[in-house]
Amino acid sequence: SCIRAVDASGREYLSVNEAPKKVEIETDGPLRKTVLVRGFLKSGSLALLEYTARLSFFAGSSEVRITLSVVNRRNPRIEGGQPLCHDIGCPNSAVFNDLSCRLDIDAGSNSVFSLGGAGVKRLSGTDLKIYQDSSGTARWNRHRGNAPRPQSYVRFRGFKTYKNGREESSGTQAQPWLDLSGSAGGVALSVRDFWQNYPKGLRGSGRIIGAALFPSEYSGDFSFRPQEQKTHEISLYFHKPPDKLITAEIDSRMAAFNRPLFAEASPSHYISTGVFGRLSQVSGSDEFKAYESLNRSTLEGSGTNLFTVIRDADFYSWQDYGDVPIDYEDGGTGQFNMKYNFDFGMLMQYARSLDRRWFDLFCAAGRHLADIDVLHFTGKVDIWWEGGYFGHCYHDEEGNSNPNRNYGGLNPDLYFCVPGLFNLYYLTGYRPALEVALGVSENTLWRFNNSFGRGTGQGYAEVLDSDTGMLSPRPFGTSLWIAIEAYRATGAKKYLDLSAWIIRNSQEAVDPFITKPVKNDRRYVKLFTWDLLISSLGRYLDMCAE
């Protein structure tokens, strides 16, 4: 049993080739205990990727849930003071053509594999496989030919199942499980959001049952740029020797795994507590008719809505699932990276309406952000890009050569994501979200402590608006909200100090128009950037009143 990766030359990198560098009980509660295991996939002295496996065990249950993250820990090459980390295949990338999580199980005599799940024709045998090559939508080949974009190598629509190496059936979208059972018992395996994160596979042969998280059946290699990460969630259900009820039990458990039990409060509770900031209930009054209609049309608009836009741009795959396309720009295929905290907006709309579709979008967005849209740096930040977030910046990028890493990113002017990620962790316990929220908060702190004539002067948080020549209020507004949420999460005084400094010095961006107007000065500030600052100032005042 191990995590196994294979590069283009056929070299194997295994988690068992070196002892883990860290094993600890991360959560030690009466109902759930989570063990963290961290190490490297190695071949001899060569390390390909770092893995972090969180194995959660539950009282009175034989199910084990694994959150498995793999990340390229290589630092970007620096040229001209800039990190080369944007393009697929850039220096210090980690390239491989297969990565799987495999279990060697002695199920006893008469062992047999069974394949089932949503959208899948039942199949049994001693050698089974299911492979999802594309999203299965009508636009499954939207990006074919747009290499090196990860979706560009799709070969067929949807998935295929195989028995003894021969194709048995096909379909569009699978959420499958694979079970190995015998006289000694059995284990069933499933991967959350299977088809949405294509390509994916489940494989069973002999004693080996496994999840192909990056399957070699795909036509293209997989390239992780420096400090790029992907996380998968896997369920293992260990059970007694099978009986006539076991298939229904596996179906039920795996359905619950993909859509977990969720406790929710009423909109009035969310609003009265202020847990998500200032909200108002969904209103039927004429005054807010247009606003509420816009919110509904986002999910249900005739012809075009958020779901159809995601579908038509084929914003699925391990790279793009959870993000939304910039459908109003050139090509309509650039990644939004949840600019202006769109993910938090999804959460707000859920809290107002209890429409679970908003919450599902929010969860998918947060999982995407926590993996793809940041540089995964460990240690103490001492340079401006370490732990940075790629907020969408340059317009009209198609996102084919540099998906989710916009060339204008890594600047506090466009730092979002942190409020949503903290709340994703609070609501679901999704640990990667917490780690990234803290990391981006540390990057923000370092950059302001080393900008505006402070520290090394290499934080580069000062932003002049190229259209107006004015110091922009936007980085003050976005970073103040980050500092507020980081203080709430940690209680660390350094974030409170950062908040106070930002408030005092944000006057540099607004004073020429409010307290120190200059006659005949034709410069201007974009009002929406003031709105961002004013909103964050309001959040700060609410925090002080708590």
PyMOL commands that set and color helices and strands:
alter all, ss='L'
color gray80, all
select helices_A, chain A and resi 15-17+150-153+246-258+267-273+286-300+306-312+317-320+330-332+339-353+356-372+412-414+418-428+431-449+474-490+493-505+507-514+527-545
alter helices_A, ss='H'
color red, helices_A
select strands_A, chain A and resi 2-6+12-14+22-28+32-43+46-58+63-71+77-79+82-84+94-96+98-104+112-118+123-125+127-132+159-163+166-171+175-182+185-191+200-205+208-214+222-224+229-239
alter strands_A, ss='S'
color yellow, strands_A
deselect
rebuild
show_as cartoon
